[in-house]
Amino acid sequence: MVIYAMINSPILGLIETPLMNTTNAILIIMLSGATLITLSCNVKTDAILNSSTFKIGMSACICILGVAWLGDTFVQANIEWIKATAGQLIHNHSWMLAVIFFICFALIYSQAATAKALMPMALALNVSPLTAIASFFCGFGSLRFANLSNINCCRSNG
């Protein structure tokens, strides 16, 4: 991945127009590596597919990617309406962005999906990058409430 990043670097100028973006390149490199490991180590692929860890992990992966795609699609499709409706409010009261992150974290349970959906919107509304980053970290508070409820649940059952 480092070699790919160096080759595509605008500083080196080896490739002017890359064939694919960095995200797709990382996915291809990682999947190729996993394929080589699987083939060279004689891994029993049936055992992988039937393991509970794989099933849980793939289920979580699909859920998170689905939510990220849904959030990003919604924001991109409605960016003009969001700018018109929330733009002045967030511009005048930038602390509201922290409340929005807090609520979205609680609903989505994915920091990456929340950031992918809301950060471009916040920056498009001319919120300062420092305020957007600080607001993002305020969202982590909603995850603390979920963890506290799990701890209390475990204490009452055990």
N, C-alpha and C positions, 0 to 999 in steps of 0.2 A: 504494500500500500504506500509505503514511503517512496519507493521508486516511481510509482505512478504519479504521486503528488509532485515529485521533483520534475518529471518529464513534462507534466502539464503546467508547471509553474510559469506565470507570465514573466518572472524575473529572468529565468533561463531562456525563454523564448524558443524552445525546441519544437513545440507544437502550437500553432497560432489558434486553431479552432479544434478543441478536443471533440472526439466522437461521442462522448457521453459525459454526463456530469459526475461529480465525485461520489455522490450517493450510490448511483448505479454501479460505478466501478468498484466500490467497497463491497457491495453485495455480490458481485460476480467473483471477486477475488476470494471472499470468505467462503462462498459456496464451492468454488473450485478447490480450495484447501480442504474443506470437509470431505469432498469427494475423493481426493487423493488419499487422505488419511483412512477413509473407509475402505478403499480398494487395497491399499498397501498393508493394512493391519488385519485383513481378513475378518472384518467385523460382521457379525450376523445381523443383517438389517432387519430381519423379522423380530429379533429380540428388542431392537430399538423401538420399532413401531408399537410393540405390545407393552412396553414399560410404562408404568404410571407416571413417571417423571416427564417422559416425552409427551404423553397425552395432556397433562396439566400445562406444561410449557407451551405447547402449540395452541391450546385453547386460549391461554392468556395472551399469546402473541397475536392471534387473530382478533381477539377482542380489543386489544390496545390499538392495533393498526386500523381496525374498523372505526373505532371512536376517533382516532386522529384524522382519518380520511373524512369522516362525517363532519367533524368540527371545522376542518380546513375548507371543505366544500361549502358549508353553510356560510362561513365568514367571507370567502371569496365571492360567492354568489350575491351576498347582501352587503358588500363593503360600502357602497354608496349610501344605502339606507342607514347603516350603522354610523357612518360619518355624519350624516345629517341629523340623526336622532341623538346619538351619544356624544358627538364631537364637542359641542360647546360645553356640555356638562362635565366631561372628563378634562377638557382644557381648563375650565374654571376651577374645578375641584379634582385635582389629580389624585387625591387620596382615594377616590371612588374606584380607580383602577385596582387598588389593592383588594377592595371588597369584591370586585368582579373576579379577580384571580382566586380569592378564597372560596367563592361559590363554585367556580368551575373546577377547582381541585376536588372539592367535595363531591361533585357530580360525576366527574370523569375518572378520577383516581389515576391519572397519568400526567406526570409533569411535562413529558415531551409533547403529548397531544395538546395540553393546555397552552404550552409555549408556542407550538406551531400554529394554533388557531388564533391566539390573542396578541402575540407580540407584533406581527405585521400590522394588525389593526391599530394597536396602541401607537406604533411609530407613524402610521399613516395619519393619525389624529394629532400629530405634532407634539406628542408627549415626549419629554426629554428622555433620552436613553437611560440616564441614571434613575429616574423615577420609575421607568418601566422595569428595570432590573430589581429595584427595591420592592416594587409591588409584587413581582414574581415570587420573591422570597416570603412575602407575607402569606401567600397561598399555602405554604407548607403547614401553617397552623391548623388547617382543616384535617390534615393527615394525622396530626397529634390527637385530635378528638377521636378519630377512628381507632387509633392504637390504645387509647385509654379505655374505650368501651370494650375492646378485646381483652385487656388485662382484667378488668372488673368481671367480665364474663367467666374467664378462666378461674379467678379466685372463688367465685360463687359455686362453680361446678367441682372444684377440686379440693 
